[in-house]
């Protein structure tokens, strides 16, 4: 099997490539900026360039594409001057890949987000819910990316994730570790609820998934229960041995975000087990493993 992965300079794409290599699967990583990676084979690819996408996929002939590349700066996406660029990557780029996959009869995994929903209420979102109502430009672009995949392909997996953290890049855990070590107390939102997702755990699932034909919509975060960002921070500080006090605040009290955030990011993941996939471990365990990785790198 041959697998092409987009966005391999990011947290998830990087770890998917490591998982594929670990299993001995022929894989090629791509990124807009390019550059050599000592861990895996890479190629330069701007997914907004349809000709470039067609050329690379027809040359490499992957059996599957795992599409992680995306505009993910949620606040910057709200700026009028950025909206066209956001849609070029998250919608047009995704459609370019989907059409190329159709041409060569390749499977595709599209990484999406809880932001496609309106984030209201307390009921966990089901993978096959169609009650879409994105709150911001980013969410709408990812929803339109989902549609670009579903409208062009039959052999696709649309996998929604949330609250991602991993070794390669910036994330909430790294931010809180930095702030907690330099501030006696930290204000953290407690009315946005969801579950973290650790990229090595998710990568294992996605590779398991791409080896099957159990296509459709899925939700994938770590197990361990739904929590707020404040709850997450408390556990980060507890496991890291940081004494900084967590002050829970509402989203309105925090008031720093440009884009509206979902209050309800609870994703129901039972469809994974129903279709024979092994769920991700508890987020508390994932956090413990992640902190050990960071300690080893320090």
Number of C-alpha atoms within 10 A of each C-alpha: 10 15 23 24 26 29 23 27 22 18 21 28 24 27 23 27 28 18 20 22 16 9 11 10 14 14 22 21 25 26 21 16 11 16 12 10 13 7 10 15 14 22 18 16 18 19 27 21 15 16 12 15 21 18 12 17 20 14 9 13 17 22 18 24 27 25 24 25 25 24 18 13 11 19 16 17 23 17 14 10 10 13 15 11 15 25 23 19 22 28 24 21 23 27 26 22 27 28 20 23 27 16 13 15 16 22 24 27 25 24 23 25 22 26 28 24 21 20 24 12 12 11 12 15 20 17 21 11 9 10 11 15 15 21 17 20 23 27 28 20 26 29 22 19 26 25 16 21 26 19 12 17 21 15 20 25 25 23 20 22 22 21 18 19 22 25 20 15 12 13 14 17 21 17 10 18 17 11 14 22 15 12 11 12 14 17 15 22 21 19 18 19 21 23 24 29 24 27 24 22 23 23 21 19 19 21 19 13 19 20 12 10 11 14 17 15 21 21 24 27 28 26 18 15 12 18 17 21 20 21 16 24 24 21 16 22 19 12 13 17 11 16 14 18 15 18 14 20 16 13 18 10 11 13 10 9 11 13 18 18 19 24 18 23 29 25 23 16 21 15 17 19 10 9 11 10 16 13 19 22 16 18 21 18 13 22 22 14 13 19 18 12 13 12 10 8 8 6
